[in-house]
Amino acid sequence: MCIGMVENNWKLGDRPELGAMNSANRLVRELDIADPAALPDLRQSTRIVLGSDYSGQHATSKYEASAFILADIERAGEWVIARRAVRERMLDDRRFSYKSLKDTRRAAVLPEFLDATDSIPGLLAVILVEKSVGSLFKSSGRIASSDPEIQSLAHWSPQVVERLLRICHFAAFFISGLSRGGQDILWVTDEDDIVANERMHREMVNVFGQISSHYLTHTLRHLRIATTASDTGKLDLEDFVSITDLAAGAICEALNAYQRADMRPAPGFILPAPADAGEKARRLLNWFSDNRSPLKRLVLAFEAEPGTTRLRVRHYNFHGSAQTLA
């Protein structure tokens, strides 16, 4: 490599066999090339912690959202200290979540909590899938229990199988793009219906192993999957995963507000959400829009091409009043 050349942080090469996921891959690669500071360098760490949560399942949402945070936990000491300070101020074991921000005590310490998250070296990514998209894994229609490809999961609800496959593909996508060989990965997922019990948790681990083998071109040392039920009692895992819940909830609400206003935002820069998105959504978007901290942000959306069964993948770059518009 030439002296002074900036090495890209995204390492997943062109993979046409991944279909729509390769379209997302091209967008992320282009972003990384255009702005070397847009994505974190997580390859210096020996251990990456991945947290995930999911939003948009309610009937009024236009999108379903899967949110992920990948962190170099060895360099997150500032987050650990600041998070503890926030917890001491709260004086209870309440969990942060988008739905719970009406609670006055949580709302009062939210700015400090968000400031603490900015110190985490890593990536906070939200992937949106338009609900008009039947499946990311079939050319038309939705997954059915009779499909031969999912017979090992035929006892699951087809809707849950679709969500499981999406979440596992998205997680494998980010791990393969940002990790290196020999690293340890701990993935902590919210207690969702894809891990509703111990048996489903085991089956989810098997499915992820199969899917990740199609993405990874290097060998990890250890890869474990846990849920927030594994929290130590200090709410460290709960608080880490709640960052994804806050981001997914706010971004879903912002795009739903655009729909209510009969606006379809173009990819690129998006102005703050309409007023009817609500104060908490606009407050969180102002935080999410600032990509200058060690915790980088990314939003990708899988949407149906109007009048066709084809998918398009878009990169949304949110702008809020926390930043000067460029």
C-alpha positions as YAML, in Angstrom:
chain: A
units: angstrom
residues:
- id: 1
  name: MET
  ca: [0.00, 0.00, 0.00]
- id: 2
  name: CYS
  ca: [1.32, 3.46, -0.85]
- id: 3
  name: ILE
  ca: [2.40, 5.69, 2.02]
- id: 4
  name: GLY
  ca: [-0.38, 8.05, 3.00]
- id: 5
  name: MET
  ca: [-3.08, 6.00, 1.28]
- id: 6
  name: VAL
  ca: [-6.24, 5.70, 3.37]
- id: 7
  name: GLU
  ca: [-7.35, 2.10, 3.81]
- id: 8
  name: ASN
  ca: [-11.07, 1.48, 3.44]
- id: 9
  name: ASN
  ca: [-12.97, 0.33, 6.53]
- id: 10
  name: TRP
  ca: [-15.59, -1.73, 4.63]
- id: 11
  name: LYS
  ca: [-14.14, -5.08, 3.56]
- id: 12
  name: LEU
  ca: [-16.98, -6.96, 1.86]
- id: 13
  name: GLY
  ca: [-16.13, -7.23, -1.82]
- id: 14
  name: ASP
  ca: [-18.54, -7.41, -4.74]
- id: 15
  name: ARG
  ca: [-20.87, -10.41, -4.24]
- id: 16
  name: PRO
  ca: [-23.47, -10.62, -7.04]
- id: 17
  name: GLU
  ca: [-24.84, -13.88, -5.64]
- id: 18
  name: LEU
  ca: [-26.18, -11.97, -2.63]
- id: 19
  name: GLY
  ca: [-28.82, -10.23, -4.76]
- id: 20
  name: ALA
  ca: [-30.39, -7.22, -3.06]
- id: 21
  name: MET
  ca: [-27.86, -7.44, -0.24]
- id: 22
  name: ASN
  ca: [-25.12, -6.81, -2.80]
- id: 23
  name: SER
  ca: [-26.93, -3.64, -3.86]
- id: 24
  name: ALA
  ca: [-26.68, -2.54, -0.22]
- id: 25
  name: ASN
  ca: [-23.05, -3.64, -0.25]
- id: 26
  name: ARG
  ca: [-22.27, -1.41, -3.24]
- id: 27
  name: LEU
  ca: [-23.89, 1.58, -1.52]
- id: 28
  name: VAL
  ca: [-21.85, 1.07, 1.64]
- id: 29
  name: ARG
  ca: [-18.62, 0.59, -0.33]
- id: 30
  name: GLU
  ca: [-19.27, 3.79, -2.27]
- id: 31
  name: LEU
  ca: [-19.96, 5.64, 0.97]
- id: 32
  name: ASP
  ca: [-16.74, 4.32, 2.50]
- id: 33
  name: ILE
  ca: [-14.69, 5.33, -0.53]
- id: 34
  name: ALA
  ca: [-16.24, 8.80, -0.73]
- id: 35
  name: ASP
  ca: [-15.81, 9.52, 2.99]
- id: 36
  name: PRO
  ca: [-13.21, 7.48, 4.93]
- id: 37
  name: ALA
  ca: [-14.68, 8.83, 8.20]
- id: 38
  name: ALA
  ca: [-18.21, 7.59, 7.47]
- id: 39
  name: LEU
  ca: [-17.59, 4.10, 8.87]
- id: 40
  name: PRO
  ca: [-15.57, 2.96, 11.89]
- id: 41
  name: ASP
  ca: [-12.38, 0.93, 11.81]
- id: 42
  name: LEU
  ca: [-13.16, -2.04, 14.05]
- id: 43
  name: ARG
  ca: [-10.33, -4.27, 12.91]
- id: 44
  name: GLN
  ca: [-7.89, -3.19, 15.63]
- id: 45
  name: SER
  ca: [-10.06, -4.69, 18.37]
- id: 46
  name: THR
  ca: [-9.90, -8.31, 19.47]
- id: 47
  name: ARG
  ca: [-13.60, -8.27, 20.42]
- id: 48
  name: ILE
  ca: [-16.66, -6.71, 18.79]
- id: 49
  name: VAL
  ca: [-20.02, -6.57, 20.52]
- id: 50
  name: LEU
  ca: [-23.09, -6.42, 18.27]
- id: 51
  name: GLY
  ca: [-26.47, -5.34, 19.65]
- id: 52
  name: SER
  ca: [-29.79, -5.44, 17.79]
- id: 53
  name: ASP
  ca: [-33.43, -4.51, 18.20]
- id: 54
  name: TYR
  ca: [-36.40, -4.26, 15.87]
- id: 55
  name: SER
  ca: [-39.30, -1.86, 15.27]
- id: 56
  name: GLY
  ca: [-42.22, -1.09, 12.97]
- id: 57
  name: GLN
  ca: [-44.29, -4.22, 13.47]
- id: 58
  name: HIS
  ca: [-47.42, -2.18, 14.28]
- id: 59
  name: ALA
  ca: [-50.01, -1.94, 11.51]
- id: 60
  name: THR
  ca: [-49.66, 1.81, 10.90]
- id: 61
  name: SER
  ca: [-45.93, 1.72, 10.10]
- id: 62
  name: LYS
  ca: [-44.89, 1.77, 6.46]
- id: 63
  name: TYR
  ca: [-41.55, 0.14, 7.27]
- id: 64
  name: GLU
  ca: [-40.14, -2.58, 9.47]
- id: 65
  name: ALA
  ca: [-36.79, -1.61, 10.96]
- id: 66
  name: SER
  ca: [-33.86, -3.71, 12.14]
- id: 67
  name: ALA
  ca: [-31.24, -1.73, 14.04]
- id: 68
  name: PHE
  ca: [-27.69, -2.83, 14.85]
- id: 69
  name: ILE
  ca: [-24.84, -1.37, 16.84]
- id: 70
  name: LEU
  ca: [-21.34, -2.81, 16.36]
- id: 71
  name: ALA
  ca: [-18.79, -1.60, 18.90]
- id: 72
  name: ASP
  ca: [-15.11, -1.93, 19.69]
- id: 73
  name: ILE
  ca: [-15.93, -2.67, 23.30]
- id: 74
  name: GLU
  ca: [-12.29, -2.54, 24.38]
- id: 75
  name: ARG
  ca: [-12.16, 1.18, 23.59]
- id: 76
  name: ALA
  ca: [-15.58, 2.00, 25.04]
- id: 77
  name: GLY
  ca: [-14.41, 2.88, 28.55]
- id: 78
  name: GLU
  ca: [-15.89, 6.37, 28.38]
- id: 79
  name: TRP
  ca: [-19.30, 4.85, 27.56]
- id: 80
  name: VAL
  ca: [-19.06, 2.45, 30.50]
- id: 81
  name: ILE
  ca: [-18.35, 5.24, 32.98]
- id: 82
  name: ALA
  ca: [-20.93, 7.66, 31.57]
- id: 83
  name: ARG
  ca: [-23.63, 4.98, 31.41]
- id: 84
  name: ARG
  ca: [-23.12, 4.16, 35.08]
- id: 85
  name: ALA
  ca: [-23.45, 7.84, 35.95]
- id: 86
  name: VAL
  ca: [-26.77, 8.02, 34.09]
- id: 87
  name: ARG
  ca: [-27.99, 4.93, 35.91]
- id: 88
  name: GLU
  ca: [-27.08, 6.44, 39.28]
- id: 89
  name: ARG
  ca: [-29.13, 9.52, 38.46]
- id: 90
  name: MET
  ca: [-32.15, 7.41, 37.49]
- id: 91
  name: LEU
  ca: [-32.07, 5.50, 40.79]
- id: 92
  name: ASP
  ca: [-33.98, 2.56, 39.36]
- id: 93
  name: ASP
  ca: [-33.77, -0.28, 36.83]
- id: 94
  name: ARG
  ca: [-35.98, 1.24, 34.16]
- id: 95
  name: ARG
  ca: [-35.03, 0.38, 30.60]
- id: 96
  name: PHE
  ca: [-34.57, 3.01, 27.92]
- id: 97
  name: SER
  ca: [-36.85, 2.44, 24.95]
- id: 98
  name: TYR
  ca: [-38.49, 4.58, 22.31]
- id: 99
  name: LYS
  ca: [-41.97, 3.79, 23.62]
- id: 100
  name: SER
  ca: [-41.06, 4.64, 27.21]
- id: 101
  name: LEU
  ca: [-39.78, 8.19, 26.68]
- id: 102
  name: LYS
  ca: [-43.02, 9.67, 27.99]
- id: 103
  name: ASP
  ca: [-41.67, 8.75, 31.41]
- id: 104
  name: THR
  ca: [-40.36, 12.01, 32.91]
- id: 105
  name: ARG
  ca: [-37.35, 10.47, 34.65]
- id: 106
  name: ARG
  ca: [-36.10, 8.73, 31.53]
- id: 107
  name: ALA
  ca: [-36.78, 11.80, 29.40]
- id: 108
  name: ALA
  ca: [-34.79, 13.96, 31.84]
- id: 109
  name: VAL
  ca: [-31.61, 11.88, 31.54]
- id: 110
  name: LEU
  ca: [-32.00, 11.03, 27.82]
- id: 111
  name: PRO
  ca: [-29.62, 13.81, 26.64]
- id: 112
  name: GLU
  ca: [-26.89, 12.47, 28.95]
- id: 113
  name: PHE
  ca: [-27.54, 8.92, 27.78]
- id: 114
  name: LEU
  ca: [-27.29, 9.95, 24.13]
- id: 115
  name: ASP
  ca: [-24.10, 11.92, 24.80]
- id: 116
  name: ALA
  ca: [-22.65, 8.80, 26.40]
- id: 117
  name: THR
  ca: [-23.48, 6.67, 23.37]
- id: 118
  name: ASP
  ca: [-21.59, 9.08, 21.11]
- id: 119
  name: SER
  ca: [-18.34, 7.98, 22.78]
- id: 120
  name: ILE
  ca: [-18.74, 4.36, 21.60]
- id: 121
  name: PRO
  ca: [-16.31, 3.53, 18.77]
- id: 122
  name: GLY
  ca: [-18.56, 1.76, 16.31]
- id: 123
  name: LEU
  ca: [-21.49, 1.85, 13.91]
- id: 124
  name: LEU
  ca: [-25.19, 2.38, 14.58]
- id: 125
  name: ALA
  ca: [-27.09, 1.14, 11.53]
- id: 126
  name: VAL
  ca: [-30.81, 0.98, 10.78]
- id: 127
  name: ILE
  ca: [-32.11, -1.11, 7.89]
- id: 128
  name: LEU
  ca: [-35.66, -0.40, 6.77]
- id: 129
  name: VAL
  ca: [-37.80, -2.73, 4.68]
- id: 130
  name: GLU
  ca: [-40.94, -1.33, 3.12]
- id: 131
  name: LYS
  ca: [-43.93, -3.45, 4.11]
- id: 132
  name: SER
  ca: [-45.09, -3.64, 0.49]
- id: 133
  name: VAL
  ca: [-42.04, -5.89, -0.05]
- id: 134
  name: GLY
  ca: [-43.35, -9.41, 0.39]
- id: 135
  name: SER
  ca: [-40.01, -11.13, 0.92]
- id: 136
  name: LEU
  ca: [-36.34, -10.31, 0.47]
- id: 137
  name: PHE
  ca: [-35.72, -13.94, -0.43]
- id: 138
  name: LYS
  ca: [-38.35, -14.72, -3.08]
- id: 139
  name: SER
  ca: [-38.81, -13.08, -6.46]
- id: 140
  name: SER
  ca: [-42.51, -12.63, -5.73]
- id: 141
  name: GLY
  ca: [-44.92, -13.29, -2.91]
- id: 142
  name: ARG
  ca: [-44.18, -14.15, 0.68]
- id: 143
  name: ILE
  ca: [-42.45, -17.05, 2.39]
- id: 144
  name: ALA
  ca: [-44.75, -20.03, 2.98]
- id: 145
  name: SER
  ca: [-44.33, -23.00, 5.31]
- id: 146
  name: SER
  ca: [-44.42, -25.28, 2.24]
- id: 147
  name: ASP
  ca: [-41.34, -23.68, 0.67]
- id: 148
  name: PRO
  ca: [-38.64, -26.39, 0.42]
- id: 149
  name: GLU
  ca: [-35.88, -23.97, 1.43]
- id: 150
  name: ILE
  ca: [-37.29, -23.46, 4.92]
- id: 151
  name: GLN
  ca: [-38.45, -26.95, 5.84]
- id: 152
  name: SER
  ca: [-36.18, -27.00, 8.89]
- id: 153
  name: LEU
  ca: [-38.26, -24.07, 10.16]
- id: 154
  name: ALA
  ca: [-41.65, -25.19, 8.87]
- id: 155
  name: HIS
  ca: [-42.95, -25.26, 12.46]
- id: 156
  name: TRP
  ca: [-42.29, -21.50, 12.72]
- id: 157
  name: SER
  ca: [-44.74, -18.84, 11.54]
- id: 158
  name: PRO
  ca: [-43.77, -17.82, 7.97]
- id: 159
  name: GLN
  ca: [-43.82, -14.17, 9.05]
- id: 160
  name: VAL
  ca: [-41.33, -14.90, 11.84]
- id: 161
  name: VAL
  ca: [-39.16, -16.92, 9.44]
- id: 162
  name: GLU
  ca: [-38.97, -13.92, 7.11]
- id: 163
  name: ARG
  ca: [-37.93, -11.68, 10.01]
- id: 164
  name: LEU
  ca: [-35.38, -14.24, 11.20]
- id: 165
  name: LEU
  ca: [-33.80, -14.49, 7.74]
- id: 166
  name: ARG
  ca: [-33.68, -10.72, 7.34]
- id: 167
  name: ILE
  ca: [-32.09, -10.16, 10.73]
- id: 168
  name: CYS
  ca: [-29.51, -12.91, 10.21]
- id: 169
  name: HIS
  ca: [-28.60, -11.63, 6.73]
- id: 170
  name: PHE
  ca: [-28.25, -8.06, 7.99]
- id: 171
  name: ALA
  ca: [-26.10, -9.13, 10.96]
- id: 172
  name: ALA
  ca: [-23.87, -11.27, 8.72]
- id: 173
  name: PHE
  ca: [-23.60, -8.35, 6.29]
- id: 174
  name: PHE
  ca: [-22.23, -5.95, 8.91]
- id: 175
  name: ILE
  ca: [-20.00, -8.51, 10.61]
- id: 176
  name: SER
  ca: [-18.41, -9.54, 7.29]
- id: 177
  name: GLY
  ca: [-17.92, -5.93, 6.21]
- id: 178
  name: LEU
  ca: [-16.36, -4.58, 9.42]
- id: 179
  name: SER
  ca: [-14.61, -7.48, 11.16]
- id: 180
  name: ARG
  ca: [-11.33, -9.29, 10.52]
- id: 181
  name: GLY
  ca: [-10.11, -12.83, 11.03]
- id: 182
  name: GLY
  ca: [-9.41, -13.97, 14.58]
- id: 183
  name: GLN
  ca: [-11.80, -11.59, 16.30]
- id: 184
  name: ASP
  ca: [-14.37, -12.57, 18.91]
- id: 185
  name: ILE
  ca: [-17.95, -11.48, 18.19]
- id: 186
  name: LEU
  ca: [-20.72, -11.36, 20.78]
- id: 187
  name: TRP
  ca: [-24.16, -10.66, 19.31]
- id: 188
  name: VAL
  ca: [-26.80, -9.60, 21.84]
- id: 189
  name: THR
  ca: [-30.33, -9.47, 20.42]
- id: 190
  name: ASP
  ca: [-33.44, -8.12, 22.08]
- id: 191
  name: GLU
  ca: [-35.83, -10.79, 23.39]
- id: 192
  name: ASP
  ca: [-37.88, -10.91, 20.21]
- id: 193
  name: ASP
  ca: [-40.14, -13.58, 18.73]
- id: 194
  name: ILE
  ca: [-37.18, -14.97, 16.76]
- id: 195
  name: VAL
  ca: [-35.73, -16.08, 20.13]
- id: 196
  name: ALA
  ca: [-38.99, -16.58, 22.01]
- id: 197
  name: ASN
  ca: [-37.73, -19.67, 23.83]
- id: 198
  name: GLU
  ca: [-34.60, -21.78, 24.21]
- id: 199
  name: ARG
  ca: [-35.41, -24.06, 21.26]
- id: 200
  name: MET
  ca: [-35.95, -21.12, 18.90]
- id: 201
  name: HIS
  ca: [-32.73, -19.56, 20.17]
- id: 202
  name: ARG
  ca: [-30.81, -22.72, 19.23]
- id: 203
  name: GLU
  ca: [-32.46, -22.84, 15.82]
- id: 204
  name: MET
  ca: [-31.70, -19.16, 15.25]
- id: 205
  name: VAL
  ca: [-28.02, -19.83, 16.02]
- id: 206
  name: ASN
  ca: [-27.99, -22.65, 13.44]
- id: 207
  name: VAL
  ca: [-29.65, -20.47, 10.80]
- id: 208
  name: PHE
  ca: [-27.19, -17.66, 11.40]
- id: 209
  name: GLY
  ca: [-24.28, -20.08, 11.08]
- id: 210
  name: GLN
  ca: [-25.51, -21.17, 7.65]
- id: 211
  name: ILE
  ca: [-26.19, -17.62, 6.44]
- id: 212
  name: SER
  ca: [-22.96, -16.10, 7.75]
- id: 213
  name: SER
  ca: [-20.93, -18.75, 5.91]
- id: 214
  name: HIS
  ca: [-22.11, -17.18, 2.64]
- id: 215
  name: TYR
  ca: [-20.83, -13.74, 3.70]
- id: 216
  name: LEU
  ca: [-17.65, -14.27, 5.68]
- id: 217
  name: THR
  ca: [-14.39, -14.69, 3.79]
- id: 218
  name: HIS
  ca: [-12.34, -14.84, 6.99]
- id: 219
  name: THR
  ca: [-12.47, -17.02, 10.08]
- id: 220
  name: LEU
  ca: [-13.59, -15.54, 13.37]
- id: 221
  name: ARG
  ca: [-12.24, -16.88, 16.65]
- id: 222
  name: HIS
  ca: [-15.54, -17.13, 18.54]
- id: 223
  name: LEU
  ca: [-19.05, -15.99, 17.62]
- id: 224
  name: ARG
  ca: [-21.71, -16.20, 20.31]
- id: 225
  name: ILE
  ca: [-25.36, -15.13, 20.23]
- id: 226
  name: ALA
  ca: [-27.08, -14.09, 23.44]
- id: 227
  name: THR
  ca: [-30.23, -12.18, 24.35]
- id: 228
  name: THR
  ca: [-30.77, -9.29, 26.74]
- id: 229
  name: ALA
  ca: [-31.94, -11.92, 29.23]
- id: 230
  name: SER
  ca: [-28.21, -12.58, 29.74]
- id: 231
  name: ASP
  ca: [-27.79, -9.14, 31.30]
- id: 232
  name: THR
  ca: [-25.53, -9.16, 34.36]
- id: 233
  name: GLY
  ca: [-28.11, -7.33, 36.48]
- id: 234
  name: LYS
  ca: [-26.25, -4.06, 35.99]
- id: 235
  name: LEU
  ca: [-28.32, -3.30, 32.84]
- id: 236
  name: ASP
  ca: [-25.13, -3.05, 30.76]
- id: 237
  name: LEU
  ca: [-26.48, -5.25, 27.94]
- id: 238
  name: GLU
  ca: [-29.96, -3.73, 28.24]
- id: 239
  name: ASP
  ca: [-28.59, -0.20, 27.88]
- id: 240
  name: PHE
  ca: [-26.34, -1.16, 24.98]
- id: 241
  name: VAL
  ca: [-29.19, -2.75, 23.01]
- id: 242
  name: SER
  ca: [-31.58, 0.09, 23.89]
- id: 243
  name: ILE
  ca: [-29.50, 2.40, 21.66]
- id: 244
  name: THR
  ca: [-30.79, 0.44, 18.67]
- id: 245
  name: ASP
  ca: [-34.37, 0.59, 19.93]
- id: 246
  name: LEU
  ca: [-34.21, 4.40, 20.19]
- id: 247
  name: ALA
  ca: [-32.73, 4.78, 16.70]
- id: 248
  name: ALA
  ca: [-35.14, 2.36, 14.99]
- id: 249
  name: GLY
  ca: [-38.20, 3.88, 16.65]
- id: 250
  name: ALA
  ca: [-37.28, 7.45, 15.73]
- id: 251
  name: ILE
  ca: [-36.40, 6.72, 12.11]
- id: 252
  name: CYS
  ca: [-39.54, 4.63, 11.55]
- id: 253
  name: GLU
  ca: [-41.66, 7.44, 12.99]
- id: 254
  name: ALA
  ca: [-39.92, 10.06, 10.83]
- id: 255
  name: LEU
  ca: [-40.57, 8.18, 7.61]
- id: 256
  name: ASN
  ca: [-44.13, 7.40, 8.66]
- id: 257
  name: ALA
  ca: [-44.62, 11.13, 9.23]
- id: 258
  name: TYR
  ca: [-43.44, 11.85, 5.69]
- id: 259
  name: GLN
  ca: [-46.01, 9.34, 4.44]
- id: 260
  name: ARG
  ca: [-48.79, 11.01, 6.43]
- id: 261
  name: ALA
  ca: [-47.74, 14.31, 4.87]
- id: 262
  name: ASP
  ca: [-47.92, 12.65, 1.41]
- id: 263
  name: MET
  ca: [-44.19, 13.19, 0.91]
- id: 264
  name: ARG
  ca: [-41.74, 10.57, -0.38]
- id: 265
  name: PRO
  ca: [-38.26, 11.73, 0.60]
- id: 266
  name: ALA
  ca: [-35.52, 11.35, -1.97]
- id: 267
  name: PRO
  ca: [-32.30, 9.56, -1.08]
- id: 268
  name: GLY
  ca: [-29.56, 11.87, 0.10]
- id: 269
  name: PHE
  ca: [-30.16, 14.61, 2.59]
- id: 270
  name: ILE
  ca: [-33.49, 14.64, 4.41]
- id: 271
  name: LEU
  ca: [-34.67, 17.65, 6.37]
- id: 272
  name: PRO
  ca: [-36.01, 17.17, 9.91]
- id: 273
  name: ALA
  ca: [-39.22, 15.16, 10.15]
- id: 274
  name: PRO
  ca: [-42.56, 16.95, 9.91]
- id: 275
  name: ALA
  ca: [-43.88, 18.32, 13.20]
- id: 276
  name: ASP
  ca: [-46.42, 15.52, 13.59]
- id: 277
  name: ALA
  ca: [-43.56, 13.05, 13.96]
- id: 278
  name: GLY
  ca: [-43.60, 14.10, 17.59]
- id: 279
  name: GLU
  ca: [-41.08, 15.74, 19.85]
- id: 280
  name: LYS
  ca: [-39.27, 12.56, 20.87]
- id: 281
  name: ALA
  ca: [-38.70, 11.50, 17.24]
- id: 282
  name: ARG
  ca: [-37.36, 14.93, 16.28]
- id: 283
  name: ARG
  ca: [-35.18, 15.04, 19.37]
- id: 284
  name: LEU
  ca: [-33.65, 11.66, 18.61]
- id: 285
  name: LEU
  ca: [-33.19, 12.51, 14.92]
- id: 286
  name: ASN
  ca: [-31.22, 15.61, 15.85]
- id: 287
  name: TRP
  ca: [-28.89, 13.30, 17.77]
- id: 288
  name: PHE
  ca: [-28.83, 10.62, 15.07]
- id: 289
  name: SER
  ca: [-28.07, 13.18, 12.34]
- id: 290
  name: ASP
  ca: [-24.69, 14.10, 13.84]
- id: 291
  name: ASN
  ca: [-22.09, 11.74, 12.39]
- id: 292
  name: ARG
  ca: [-19.04, 13.48, 13.83]
- id: 293
  name: SER
  ca: [-18.67, 11.28, 16.92]
- id: 294
  name: PRO
  ca: [-16.88, 7.91, 17.20]
- id: 295
  name: LEU
  ca: [-20.29, 6.23, 16.84]
- id: 296
  name: LYS
  ca: [-21.06, 6.45, 13.12]
- id: 297
  name: ARG
  ca: [-24.60, 6.29, 11.71]
- id: 298
  name: LEU
  ca: [-26.04, 4.56, 8.67]
- id: 299
  name: VAL
  ca: [-29.57, 4.12, 7.28]
- id: 300
  name: LEU
  ca: [-30.41, 1.80, 4.37]
- id: 301
  name: ALA
  ca: [-33.88, 1.14, 2.98]
- id: 302
  name: PHE
  ca: [-35.16, -1.75, 0.84]
- id: 303
  name: GLU
  ca: [-38.14, -0.46, -1.13]
- id: 304
  name: ALA
  ca: [-40.36, -1.78, -3.90]
- id: 305
  name: GLU
  ca: [-39.97, -0.22, -7.33]
- id: 306
  name: PRO
  ca: [-43.40, 1.25, -8.09]
- id: 307
  name: GLY
  ca: [-45.43, -1.00, -10.39]
- id: 308
  name: THR
  ca: [-42.87, -3.83, -10.35]
- id: 309
  name: THR
  ca: [-41.68, -6.67, -8.14]
- id: 310
  name: ARG
  ca: [-38.11, -5.33, -8.22]
- id: 311
  name: LEU
  ca: [-36.32, -4.00, -5.16]
- id: 312
  name: ARG
  ca: [-34.25, -0.88, -4.85]
- id: 313
  name: VAL
  ca: [-31.88, -0.08, -2.01]
- id: 314
  name: ARG
  ca: [-31.44, 3.51, -0.88]
- id: 315
  name: HIS
  ca: [-29.11, 5.26, 1.53]
- id: 316
  name: TYR
  ca: [-30.84, 7.90, 3.64]
- id: 317
  name: ASN
  ca: [-28.66, 10.55, 5.26]
- id: 318
  name: PHE
  ca: [-30.68, 12.27, 7.96]
- id: 319
  name: HIS
  ca: [-30.11, 15.93, 8.73]
- id: 320
  name: GLY
  ca: [-31.47, 17.58, 11.81]
- id: 321
  name: SER
  ca: [-31.06, 20.90, 13.52]
- id: 322
  name: ALA
  ca: [-28.07, 19.47, 15.40]
- id: 323
  name: GLN
  ca: [-26.02, 19.96, 12.23]
- id: 324
  name: THR
  ca: [-25.53, 22.77, 9.80]
- id: 325
  name: LEU
  ca: [-27.15, 21.93, 6.48]
- id: 326
  name: ALA
  ca: [-24.58, 21.42, 3.73]
...
